[in-house]
Structures are given as structure tokens and as C-alpha cells.
Amino acid sequence: MHYSTEIIVEIEGRDGNLVPVRGLLDTGTSSSIVLRQFVRKERAESYQGKRTEWATLGGKFTTIHYVLINFKFP
């Protein structure tokens, strides 16, 4: 069994409006995955050829971009 805590946070969407999304609280994480629809194109930066692979309960994900984002608790 895997226990987790989901919360609702607000992230600025591509149009600049705040959008409520589900967030997962994990005290052991060093970074997070965010969907492309919440990142403006000019904000994403490349890992410069270096891929990052994420192993989650939902499967494996690979990315070549990163971005610093702000979110808040409503």
C-alpha cells in the first residue's frame, strides 16, 4: 500500500490566470513534475542534452526541460 497526501494549489496558466490543480505533498522530493500547459514557452530552459528520467507509480517520464515556478495554497 502507498499512502500520499494530495492538496489543491494554484498555478499560473499560460494565459496568466491562476488555475487550481492537484498537488502531491512529498517531504522527500527534490523537484516536481508539472504539465506543459502550465509553463510559458519562454520560461522553460533546456538541460542541454541531458535527460531526466522520473520513475513514478504512474510509470516512467522523461524530460529535457526545467522551469522554476511559483504556486500558492488557496
Phi, psi and omega per residue, in radians:
M1 nan 2.456 -3.136
H2 -2.131 2.043 3.123
Y3 -1.639 2.491 3.081
S4 -2.612 2.842 3.131
T5 -2.100 2.074 3.090
E6 -1.820 2.459 3.095
I7 -2.332 2.980 3.043
I8 -1.798 2.217 3.048
V9 -2.150 2.883 3.080
E10 -1.952 2.297 3.105
I11 -2.195 2.474 3.095
E12 -1.259 2.161 3.117
G13 -1.384 3.109 -3.130
R14 -1.056 -0.479 -3.134
D15 -1.506 -0.019 3.101
G16 1.636 -0.143 3.115
N17 -1.494 2.596 3.078
L18 -1.327 2.338 -3.095
V19 -2.145 2.251 3.079
P20 -1.330 2.301 3.117
V21 -2.378 2.767 3.075
R22 -1.378 2.406 3.085
G23 -2.169 2.648 3.129
L24 -1.931 2.161 3.085
L25 -1.489 2.201 -3.137
D26 -2.545 1.921 -3.073
T27 -1.217 -0.289 -3.092
G28 -1.683 0.110 -3.059
T29 -1.529 2.637 3.066
S30 -1.915 -0.226 3.083
S31 -2.832 3.067 -3.041
S32 -2.395 2.869 3.068
I33 -1.790 2.351 3.069
V34 -2.290 2.478 -3.129
L35 -1.177 2.560 -3.117
R36 -0.982 -0.553 -3.086
Q37 -1.148 -0.234 3.122
F38 -1.799 0.156 -3.121
V39 -2.124 2.166 3.060
R40 -1.227 2.455 -3.046
K41 -0.970 -0.713 -3.085
E42 -1.264 -0.195 -3.117
R43 -1.577 -0.455 -3.091
A44 -1.293 2.391 3.095
E45 -2.056 2.721 -3.096
S46 -1.578 2.604 3.001
Y47 -1.358 0.100 3.128
Q48 1.020 1.035 3.064
G49 1.492 -0.203 -3.121
K50 -1.601 2.153 3.130
R51 -1.607 2.585 3.030
T52 -2.016 2.221 3.138
E53 -1.864 2.307 -3.135
W54 -1.926 2.214 3.050
A55 -1.855 1.983 -3.115
T56 -2.171 3.027 3.075
L57 -1.149 -0.402 3.122
G58 -1.505 -0.030 -3.129
G59 2.181 -2.965 -3.134
K60 -1.737 2.436 3.106
F61 -2.212 2.500 3.095
T62 -2.179 2.418 3.117
T63 -2.402 2.686 3.054
I64 -2.133 0.161 -3.132
H65 -2.213 2.749 3.029
Y66 -2.495 2.772 3.128
V67 -2.708 2.540 3.002
L68 -1.634 2.194 -3.136
I69 -2.224 2.752 3.036
N70 -1.894 2.469 3.012
F71 -2.424 2.802 3.132
K72 -2.406 2.763 3.069
F73 -1.546 2.184 -3.128
P74 -1.218 nan nan
